[in-house]
Amino acid sequence: MNLRDLKYLVALAEHRHFGRAAQACFVSQPTLSTQIRKLEETLKVTLIERTQRQVILTPVGEAVVAQAQRVLRDVDDLVRIADDNRDPLGGDVRVGIIPTVAPYLLPRILPIVRREFPKVSIKLTEAQTRVVMRMLSDGDLDAAIVALPVAEEHVVQAKLYTEAFYLAVGKQHPKAGRKTVSLDDLANEQVLLLEDGHCLRDQALEICNSHDAVENTNFRATSLETLRQMVAANIGVTLMPELALGGRGGAVRYIPFRGRAPSRDIGLVWRATASRAELLGRMARAIHAPLR
């Protein structure tokens, strides 16, 4: 048994097809099939139920695949630890980031990272909070930029900035001429929100529910840009985070809340045991300074 055979098995479990798994591993299908059979002989169990239509993992196969994935992650961590010790301020850093932050924050912080950490190569994954946090827990990411706080244990949380929410209304909306609004002004408004899975939806929904606003359930957006266009078309209003505000002269008016405005904290999080903890802490401080 060797790591190569475990990689073949994990690829087969992912693709459920010998041909596609072989292609992903850059080997011929007979080679992959032969090595899987040798692995079964070594372990003295049947890992794969072979049919003409599909590949099915046996129960013991499922368990072996799960263990193989852990082994391969541990090996990756071993290699990364060695790399980090050779150059603690260089190499790849895999960062997840949520969609309601990515297009607005990345243009601001990537030049800072390139300037302060010229030997670091950032590998980005954009996905909803639950996805990036699962990837972080599984070791597939080194860090994530998400809304704080996160509930996961054994995670370091470093706040990067706080941003206020603004009330976004169309030019024809009765409140479009106001300089400020209060949270009580949300009462009975038809509020457009993001689809399930976005942490921003949960934050906005909590604000709306506590101030008698009504969610427009006829439409749920996949992005802030879609919400912006729907507001411009006078379909409803929404809460827009400050970093995502567009130009002030367009079809949408962004009105600040007076008093204690609703807001959210955005931060960089990483596993407390991460081998790149020192570098990630330095990166968080470098990014935080100009965003304060």
PEKAUR-V33316 format. One record per residue. N is the residue number from 1. PHI is phi in whole degrees, 0 to 359 (none if undefined). Layout:
n->(N;N)
phi->(PHI;PHI)
This chain:
n->(1;2;3;4;5;6;7;8;9;10;11;12;13;14;15;16;17;18;19;20;21;22;23;24;25;26;27;28;29;30;31;32;33;34;35;36;37;38;39;40;41;42;43;44;45;46;47;48;49;50;51;52;53;54;55;56;57;58;59;60;61;62;63;64;65;66;67;68;69;70;71;72;73;74;75;76;77;78;79;80;81;82;83;84;85;86;87;88;89;90;91;92;93;94;95;96;97;98;99;100;101;102;103;104;105;106;107;108;109;110;111;112;113;114;115;116;117;118;119;120;121;122;123;124;125;126;127;128;129;130;131;132;133;134;135;136;137;138;139;140;141;142;143;144;145;146;147;148;149;150;151;152;153;154;155;156;157;158;159;160;161;162;163;164;165;166;167;168;169;170;171;172;173;174;175;176;177;178;179;180;181;182;183;184;185;186;187;188;189;190;191;192;193;194;195;196;197;198;199;200;201;202;203;204;205;206;207;208;209;210;211;212;213;214;215;216;217;218;219;220;221;222;223;224;225;226;227;228;229;230;231;232;233;234;235;236;237;238;239;240;241;242;243;244;245;246;247;248;249;250;251;252;253;254;255;256;257;258;259;260;261;262;263;264;265;266;267;268;269;270;271;272;273;274;275;276;277;278;279;280;281;282;283;284;285;286;287;288;289;290;291;292)
phi->(none;216;298;300;295;295;296;299;295;297;296;295;295;287;267;54;200;297;295;291;295;297;297;294;265;61;227;284;298;300;297;297;298;297;291;296;296;297;295;298;295;295;276;61;218;266;266;237;266;266;232;288;262;202;255;237;283;287;305;291;297;300;294;293;299;300;292;298;298;295;298;293;296;297;294;300;296;299;295;294;300;297;298;297;291;287;210;296;249;222;89;279;231;266;237;266;210;281;296;281;243;310;290;259;270;303;299;274;262;297;298;295;297;298;286;278;227;296;268;267;247;274;253;259;230;259;196;294;306;298;287;292;289;293;297;295;297;282;89;276;230;271;201;214;255;218;283;260;274;254;273;296;276;59;235;277;238;242;291;263;192;245;232;281;267;246;276;259;228;286;298;270;291;303;267;300;273;283;277;216;224;250;298;295;290;284;305;70;285;275;261;271;230;286;288;303;107;274;296;297;299;298;295;294;295;297;296;296;296;278;228;63;281;241;289;281;279;283;208;229;273;265;206;295;294;294;302;300;293;292;294;300;273;62;279;175;243;207;258;244;293;304;294;265;296;271;297;283;257;272;276;238;258;249;249;288;273;275;78;277;289;296;206;219;260;245;214;260;236;205;295;298;265;300;292;257;303;298;298;295;296;296;296;301;292;293;284;297;307;282;264;297)
